[in-house]
Amino acid sequence: MIKIEHLRKEYENAVPLQDVSVEINDGDVISVIGPSGTGKSTLLRCINRLEEPTSGRIWVDGDEITAPKCDLNRIRRKMGMVFQSFNLFGHLTVIENVMIPPMDLLGKPKQEAYDEGIRLLRMVGLAEKALNYPDELSGGQKQRIAIARTLAMDPEIILLDEPTSALDPTMVGEVQAVIRELARTGKTMMIVTHEMNFARAISNRIFFMDEGGIYEDGAPDQIFDAPRRENTRRFIKKLKVLELSIESRDYDFLGMAGEIEAYCGKNQVPYKTAAHIRLAFEETMQLLMPALAVPRVHALIEYSEATERAEWTMRYAGPQLDAAREGDRLASSVLRGVTDGIAYAWNEGEELPNELRLKVKD
């Protein structure tokens, strides 16, 4: 088991890990997902001490590996690391790349290391490449050799840092197939990946990382189908978000229209959908401004790259008011013409209790 308490990692200009506490059980297969720069690779590198944590503690099978007198070489024999850049020795043949680590670090006899190396090369489908050199292999083949080399050390824990990110798309499947087979062996695995379908298929737990830590931890079905936290939902559904706040009748309408235009352009929103997004905002403001004694509106647009659909959520202060039904008839009619659905809710006790959700026509 791996136990992490209050792990923090600081660099000069960034703090990717602010406060990570988690337990990883024997046999867990965990995919680590999240936006770039949220500390996914840093977490793996801290676990095997390739990165020195700024603070916090890590235990592996009861041994505190962050303790000053910890025998790191002994602990690292329990862990294997697969990097996105392969890290094979170019001057050694494939079989030598696989044989030498267990011979040098575990003291295995040459023949035993050779026999085990050939077995592992057969497992990853590359026994016929035993006498080739790395520069004679494709990227997918190199990564499979790197996995075989890791397995040659018989680790209890395997850490894979974006193992397919450096590969041509045609080679990703062959490496994923090897990792799928490996996941069935009962070894503890952590895999940093941007391949969501792969993460869902292979894992029993998902770590979604954001805001300096493990933002959400759950089973694949929960994370991908019913995420509990907002940033997870936006990431999984590939939502692009723009937020606008109106605090006065004299708000900068043209400036906000420009922000909406730039948002649609940046996210390659189709022309007609972008026009409907803009009109939905304009007509909602036409409905709200006359009705609110003190204009306080929070407008949030979410556009899904996956479905190419957009939805406005308008939250506003004041007494209970379904503006789409009770406001100006012409504005209401135009609003219904550019939306596929309008839903109103009253959230008692909230700062902005009125909520209007608009499903924008594509």
C-alpha positions as CSV (number, residue, x, y, z in Angstrom):
1,M,0.0,0.0,0.0
2,I,1.1,3.6,-0.7
3,K,0.1,6.3,1.8
4,I,0.6,10.0,1.1
5,E,0.1,12.7,3.7
6,H,0.1,16.4,2.9
7,L,2.5,16.1,0.0
8,R,3.6,19.5,-1.4
9,K,6.0,20.2,-4.3
10,E,7.1,23.7,-5.1
11,Y,9.2,25.0,-8.0
12,E,10.5,28.6,-8.4
13,N,7.5,29.7,-10.5
14,A,4.8,27.1,-9.7
15,V,3.3,24.9,-7.0
16,P,1.9,21.9,-8.9
17,L,1.1,19.9,-5.7
18,Q,-0.2,22.0,-2.8
19,D,-1.6,19.4,-0.4
20,V,-2.1,15.7,-1.5
21,S,-3.3,13.1,1.0
22,V,-4.4,9.7,-0.3
23,E,-4.1,5.9,0.2
24,I,-3.5,3.6,-2.7
25,N,-4.4,0.0,-2.1
26,D,-2.5,-3.1,-3.3
27,G,-3.8,-4.1,-6.7
28,D,-5.3,-0.7,-7.5
29,V,-5.1,0.3,-11.1
30,I,-5.4,4.1,-11.0
31,S,-5.5,6.4,-14.0
32,V,-4.4,10.0,-13.2
33,I,-6.2,12.5,-15.5
34,G,-6.7,16.3,-15.6
35,P,-5.6,19.4,-17.4
36,S,-2.0,20.0,-18.3
37,G,0.1,21.5,-15.5
38,T,-1.9,20.1,-12.6
39,G,0.9,18.0,-11.2
40,K,0.0,14.5,-12.6
41,S,3.6,13.6,-13.6
42,T,5.0,15.4,-10.6
43,L,2.9,13.1,-8.3
44,L,4.4,10.0,-9.9
45,R,7.9,11.4,-9.7
46,C,7.5,12.2,-6.0
47,I,6.2,8.7,-5.3
48,N,9.4,7.1,-6.6
49,R,11.5,10.1,-5.3
50,L,12.8,11.2,-8.7
51,E,11.5,14.5,-7.4
52,E,12.2,15.6,-3.9
53,P,9.0,16.7,-2.2
54,T,9.0,20.1,-0.6
55,S,7.1,18.8,2.4
56,G,4.8,15.9,3.3
57,R,5.3,12.2,3.9
58,I,5.1,9.1,1.7
59,W,5.0,5.4,2.9
60,V,5.4,2.4,0.7
61,D,4.4,-0.9,2.4
62,G,4.9,0.7,5.8
63,D,8.3,2.2,5.0
64,E,8.5,6.0,5.0
65,I,10.4,6.8,1.8
66,T,10.6,10.5,2.7
67,A,12.5,9.8,5.9
68,P,16.1,11.0,5.9
69,K,17.6,7.5,6.5
70,C,15.3,5.6,4.1
71,D,17.1,3.1,1.8
72,L,15.8,4.4,-1.5
73,N,17.5,1.8,-3.6
74,R,15.7,-0.9,-1.7
75,I,12.3,0.8,-2.0
76,R,12.8,1.5,-5.7
77,R,13.3,-2.2,-6.4
78,K,9.6,-2.4,-5.6
79,M,8.7,0.2,-8.2
80,G,9.0,0.3,-11.9
81,M,8.7,3.5,-13.9
82,V,7.7,3.7,-17.6
83,F,8.5,7.1,-19.1
84,Q,6.9,8.8,-22.2
85,S,10.4,9.1,-23.8
86,F,11.3,5.3,-23.5
87,N,14.8,5.9,-22.0
88,L,16.3,2.9,-23.7
89,F,20.1,2.5,-24.1
90,G,20.8,3.1,-27.8
91,H,24.2,1.2,-27.7
92,L,22.6,-2.0,-26.3
93,T,20.4,-4.6,-28.1
94,V,16.8,-5.0,-27.0
95,I,17.5,-8.1,-25.0
96,E,20.5,-6.4,-23.3
97,N,18.2,-3.5,-22.4
98,V,15.9,-5.9,-20.6
99,M,18.6,-8.1,-19.1
100,I,21.1,-5.7,-17.6
101,P,18.9,-4.0,-14.9
102,P,18.1,-7.3,-13.0
103,M,21.7,-8.5,-13.4
104,D,23.2,-5.2,-12.1
105,L,20.6,-4.4,-9.4
106,L,19.2,-7.8,-8.4
107,G,22.3,-9.9,-9.0
108,K,20.5,-12.3,-11.3
109,P,22.8,-14.7,-13.3
110,K,23.2,-13.9,-16.9
111,Q,21.3,-17.0,-18.2
112,E,18.4,-16.5,-15.8
113,A,18.1,-12.8,-16.9
114,Y,18.3,-13.8,-20.5
115,D,15.5,-16.5,-20.2
116,E,13.3,-14.1,-18.3
117,G,14.0,-11.3,-20.8
118,I,13.0,-13.5,-23.7
119,R,9.8,-14.5,-21.8
120,L,8.9,-10.8,-21.3
121,L,9.7,-9.9,-24.9
122,R,7.3,-12.7,-25.9
123,M,4.7,-11.2,-23.6
124,V,4.9,-7.8,-25.3
125,G,5.0,-9.4,-28.7
126,L,8.6,-8.5,-29.6
127,A,10.8,-11.6,-29.1
128,E,11.9,-11.5,-32.7
129,K,13.4,-8.1,-32.0
130,A,15.7,-9.3,-29.3
131,L,18.9,-8.7,-31.2
132,N,17.8,-5.4,-32.8
133,Y,18.9,-2.0,-31.5
134,P,16.4,0.6,-30.3
135,D,16.9,2.9,-33.3
136,E,15.7,0.0,-35.5
137,L,12.3,0.0,-33.8
138,S,9.1,2.1,-34.1
139,G,8.0,4.3,-31.2
140,G,5.3,1.8,-30.2
141,Q,7.9,-1.0,-30.2
142,K,10.3,1.0,-28.1
143,Q,7.6,1.7,-25.5
144,R,6.8,-2.0,-25.3
145,I,10.5,-2.8,-24.8
146,A,10.5,-0.2,-22.0
147,I,7.6,-1.9,-20.3
148,A,9.3,-5.3,-20.6
149,R,12.5,-3.8,-19.1
150,T,10.4,-2.5,-16.1
151,L,8.8,-5.9,-15.6
152,A,12.2,-7.6,-15.6
153,M,12.7,-6.1,-12.1
154,D,9.5,-7.8,-10.9
155,P,8.2,-4.6,-9.3
156,E,5.1,-4.6,-7.0
157,I,4.2,-1.1,-8.2
158,I,4.3,0.2,-11.8
159,L,4.2,3.9,-12.5
160,L,3.5,4.9,-16.1
161,D,4.0,8.5,-17.1
162,E,1.9,9.3,-20.2
163,P,3.2,6.1,-21.9
164,T,1.5,6.8,-25.2
165,S,1.8,10.6,-25.5
166,A,5.0,10.5,-27.6
167,L,3.6,7.9,-30.1
168,D,2.1,8.2,-33.5
169,P,-1.7,7.6,-33.2
170,T,-1.3,4.4,-35.2
171,M,1.0,2.9,-32.5
172,V,-1.0,3.9,-29.4
173,G,-3.2,0.8,-29.6
174,E,-0.4,-1.7,-29.4
175,V,1.0,-0.2,-26.2
176,Q,-2.4,0.1,-24.6
177,A,-3.0,-3.6,-25.3
178,V,0.2,-4.5,-23.4
179,I,-0.9,-2.3,-20.5
180,R,-4.3,-3.8,-20.4
181,E,-2.8,-7.3,-20.1
182,L,-0.5,-6.0,-17.4
183,A,-3.4,-4.6,-15.4
184,R,-4.8,-8.1,-15.1
185,T,-1.7,-9.3,-13.2
186,G,-2.8,-7.8,-9.8
187,K,0.1,-5.4,-9.7
188,T,-0.5,-1.9,-8.3
189,M,-0.4,0.6,-11.2
190,M,-0.7,4.3,-11.6
191,I,-1.0,5.7,-15.2
192,V,-0.9,9.3,-16.2
193,T,-2.9,9.5,-19.4
194,H,-4.9,11.8,-21.6
195,E,-6.7,8.9,-23.2
196,M,-10.1,9.0,-21.5
197,N,-11.6,5.8,-23.0
198,F,-8.4,3.9,-22.1
199,A,-8.5,5.2,-18.5
200,R,-12.1,4.2,-18.1
201,A,-11.6,0.7,-19.5
202,I,-8.4,-0.2,-17.6
203,S,-8.8,1.4,-14.1
204,N,-10.7,0.6,-10.9
205,R,-10.0,4.2,-9.6
206,I,-9.6,7.6,-11.3
207,F,-7.7,10.5,-9.8
208,F,-8.8,13.8,-11.4
209,M,-6.1,16.4,-10.6
210,D,-6.7,20.1,-10.4
211,E,-6.2,23.0,-8.0
212,G,-3.0,21.6,-6.6
213,G,-4.1,18.1,-5.6
214,I,-6.5,15.2,-6.2
215,Y,-9.6,17.2,-6.9
216,E,-11.8,14.1,-7.2
217,D,-11.2,10.4,-6.6
218,G,-13.7,7.8,-7.7
219,A,-14.6,4.8,-9.7
220,P,-14.6,5.2,-13.5
221,D,-18.4,5.2,-13.8
222,Q,-18.7,7.9,-11.2
223,I,-16.0,10.1,-12.6
224,F,-17.1,9.8,-16.2
225,D,-20.9,9.6,-15.9
226,A,-21.7,11.5,-12.7
227,P,-18.8,13.6,-11.5
228,R,-19.5,15.3,-8.2
229,R,-17.4,18.4,-8.6
230,E,-17.6,21.2,-11.1
231,N,-14.1,21.2,-12.6
232,T,-14.3,17.4,-13.1
233,R,-17.6,17.8,-15.0
234,R,-16.2,20.5,-17.2
235,F,-13.1,18.5,-18.0
236,I,-14.9,15.2,-18.7
237,K,-17.5,16.9,-20.9
238,K,-14.8,19.0,-22.6
239,L,-16.7,22.2,-21.6
240,K,-15.3,25.6,-22.5
241,V,-16.5,28.2,-20.1
242,L,-17.0,32.0,-20.1
243,E,-18.3,33.9,-17.1
244,L,-19.7,37.4,-17.1
245,S,-20.8,39.5,-14.2
246,I,-23.3,42.4,-14.4
247,E,-23.5,44.8,-11.4
248,S,-25.0,47.9,-12.9
249,R,-27.5,49.1,-15.5
250,D,-24.6,50.8,-17.1
251,Y,-22.6,47.6,-17.7
252,D,-20.3,47.4,-20.7
253,F,-22.6,45.7,-23.1
254,L,-20.4,46.1,-26.1
255,G,-17.4,44.9,-24.2
256,M,-19.2,41.7,-23.1
257,A,-20.5,41.2,-26.7
258,G,-16.8,41.3,-27.7
259,E,-15.9,38.8,-25.0
260,I,-18.6,36.4,-26.3
261,E,-17.4,36.9,-29.9
262,A,-13.8,36.1,-28.9
263,Y,-14.9,33.1,-26.8
264,C,-16.8,31.6,-29.8
265,G,-13.9,32.2,-32.1
266,K,-11.3,30.8,-29.8
267,N,-13.3,27.6,-29.3
268,Q,-14.3,27.3,-33.0
269,V,-18.0,27.4,-32.2
270,P,-20.0,27.0,-35.5
271,Y,-21.2,30.3,-36.9
272,K,-24.9,29.7,-36.4
273,T,-24.4,28.4,-32.8
274,A,-22.3,31.4,-32.0
275,A,-25.0,33.8,-33.3
276,H,-27.6,32.0,-31.1
277,I,-25.2,32.3,-28.1
278,R,-24.9,36.0,-28.6
279,L,-28.7,36.5,-29.1
280,A,-29.6,34.4,-26.1
281,F,-27.4,36.7,-23.9
282,E,-28.7,39.9,-25.4
283,E,-32.4,39.0,-25.1
284,T,-32.0,37.7,-21.6
285,M,-30.5,41.0,-20.6
286,Q,-33.4,42.8,-22.3
287,L,-35.7,40.7,-20.1
288,L,-33.8,41.2,-16.9
289,M,-32.7,44.8,-16.8
290,P,-36.2,46.4,-16.5
291,A,-37.3,43.8,-14.0
292,L,-34.4,44.0,-11.5
293,A,-34.4,46.9,-9.0
294,V,-30.7,46.3,-8.4
295,P,-29.1,44.5,-11.4
296,R,-26.9,41.7,-10.1
297,V,-26.4,38.9,-12.7
298,H,-23.9,36.1,-13.1
299,A,-23.9,34.7,-16.7
300,L,-22.0,31.5,-17.5
301,I,-21.8,29.9,-21.0
302,E,-20.6,26.4,-21.4
303,Y,-19.8,25.0,-24.9
304,S,-19.1,21.3,-25.2
305,E,-16.4,20.4,-27.8
306,A,-17.7,16.8,-27.6
307,T,-21.4,17.5,-28.4
308,E,-21.0,21.0,-30.0
309,R,-23.9,22.2,-27.8
310,A,-24.0,25.3,-25.7
311,E,-25.9,26.2,-22.5
312,W,-26.3,29.5,-20.7
313,T,-26.8,29.6,-16.9
314,M,-28.1,33.0,-15.7
315,R,-28.2,33.6,-12.0
316,Y,-29.6,36.8,-10.6
317,A,-30.6,38.6,-7.4
318,G,-34.0,39.9,-6.4
319,P,-37.4,38.3,-5.7
320,Q,-38.6,35.2,-7.4
321,L,-38.8,36.0,-11.2
322,D,-39.0,33.7,-14.2
323,A,-37.9,36.4,-16.6
324,A,-38.4,34.3,-19.7
325,R,-42.2,34.0,-18.9
326,E,-42.9,37.3,-17.2
327,G,-40.8,39.8,-19.2
328,D,-41.1,41.6,-22.5
329,R,-43.0,39.5,-25.0
330,L,-40.8,40.3,-28.0
331,A,-37.6,39.5,-26.2
332,S,-39.1,36.4,-24.8
333,S,-40.2,35.3,-28.3
334,V,-36.7,35.9,-29.8
335,L,-35.2,34.0,-26.8
336,R,-37.4,31.0,-27.5
337,G,-36.4,31.1,-31.1
338,V,-32.7,30.6,-30.4
339,T,-33.0,28.0,-27.7
340,D,-34.1,24.4,-27.5
341,G,-35.2,24.6,-23.9
342,I,-35.6,27.1,-21.0
343,A,-35.7,26.0,-17.4
344,Y,-36.3,28.3,-14.4
345,A,-35.4,27.4,-10.7
346,W,-35.7,29.3,-7.5
347,N,-32.8,28.5,-5.0
348,E,-34.0,29.7,-1.7
349,G,-31.2,31.1,0.6
350,E,-28.6,31.6,-2.2
351,E,-27.0,35.0,-2.9
352,L,-28.4,34.8,-6.5
353,P,-31.5,32.7,-6.0
354,N,-33.0,33.0,-9.5
355,E,-31.6,30.6,-12.0
356,L,-32.4,30.5,-15.7
357,R,-30.9,27.7,-17.9
358,L,-31.0,28.2,-21.7
359,K,-30.1,25.3,-24.1
360,V,-28.8,27.1,-27.1
361,K,-29.9,25.9,-30.6
362,D,-27.0,24.6,-32.7
